[in-house]
Amino acid sequence: MCRQVFKVAKEAEAVQPSCFGRESGGAAVAPPLQLTGAALQPTLCRTPSLSSQTSIETNTSTKQRAESRSLSRDSTSGATSRQRPLSPLLVPQHSTTSLVIISSCRDVPSSPLPVGTLQPDLYTKPEGPLIIQSHNNAGRFHLTVAYDFDRSDLHVHLIEGEDIVDAFSEPYVRLSLEPPVDSRMRQTNTQPQPNPVFDQHFKFPVSFEDLNDKDLVLQVFDYDRYSRNDIIGELRVSLCELDVTSRVEIWGDIAKTKKPPEELQEVLISLSYLPSAERLTVVLLKARNLFTPENRDTVDPFVKVYLLSNGKRIKKKKTACRKASPNPVWNEALTFNINSNNLQNSAVEICVLDQGSDLIGGPSILGCALIGGGSSHWAEMISSPRKAVAMWHVLR
């Protein structure tokens, strides 16, 4: 069929000169290429009908050969003056690549990845902070954790606290690793609000291999100037579950921690030493949970303070009595002269007594506490001269 069309077109060009016209050289000129619409179908000007094409095929072979030779000569002579365009039906096959028709401008969907191909998106870290929840919480902490391979340090950035309950005074946070890596105490400044903004950085010297055995512990305390710093709760983060090679953001609930049992008798003592005057000052601040003697309905406490040197009592002083008070407040300062060279061998003994009644037999001891060279309170007083150091002590 294609050969017939080619043949018909060739004869139509020779037989129908009125359709194509002629140049000065006498060669038949093909019409220009016309593209119509989105279909881009080439058309001929006044294309002969099918009946005329059929009649042309009946011409003698002699006439066909003569016309073909005439067409060949005309083409050769006209090529020097003007290159005539070819009819669309006479375009050679090797030139069809110049007519490219794009059927659609839409993007072709990408083919699915072959089985077994790695998809990096599946291995990226999830966005957003790590959430650590606790059913019985006392607020929560916002912090970040990262490891510094250059210095072999664990970096902890405590950003803020939120909704910290029972913070009637000034909460602060103490940070540590368990098991501990050093004896250094790390804690924040006090913040007088339930939503404190700390924005403090801490470092722990620990090797990366040892992190799998460590827990990061954040304990929040309620600071009271004249009371023991009660623990409110703690957040415990298991480092073996974190990828600390990059910064990890954490929002963690503060789990409530049980307070010390209330049945313990305790006394709050402040110690300070002034080297220039060689004077030791013992301040009896207050006591709590004092036991009532069996033969009495109330307790009338007072305190005796003994200064000891090499285990022997050498001086004593006492406070006033507080009537009918199991949680008395004294705020009395007692001073003792002591040489700085004898501090390591000295101590103070605190005894709380119930004044009672002369009819019953006089004062009775409720409990005592010894503060000397083996206690942390005494050691901190020596290392911080001219500074008052207060601590709670259990009466035994």
Secondary structure, DSSP 4 states (H G I P E B T S, - for coil): -HHHHHHHHHHHHHH-HHHH-B-TT--B-PPPP-EETTTTEE--TTPPPHHHHHHHTTS-HHHHHHHHHHHHHHHHHHHTT-PPPPPGGG--GGGGGG----S--SPPPPPPPPTT---GGGGSPPSS-EEE--SSEEEEEEEEEEEETTTTEEEEEEEEEES-TT-SSEEEEEEEEES-S-S--EE----SSSS-EEEEEEEEE--TGGGGG-EEEEEEEEE-TTS--EEEEEEEEEGGGS-TTS-EEEEEEEEE-PPPPTTS-EEEEEEEEETTTTEEEEEEEEEESPPPPTT-SS--EEEEEEEEETTEEEEEEE----TT-SS-EEEEEEEEE--GGGGGGEEEEEEEEE---TTTTS-EEEEEEEEETTSHHHHHHHHSTT--EEEEEE--
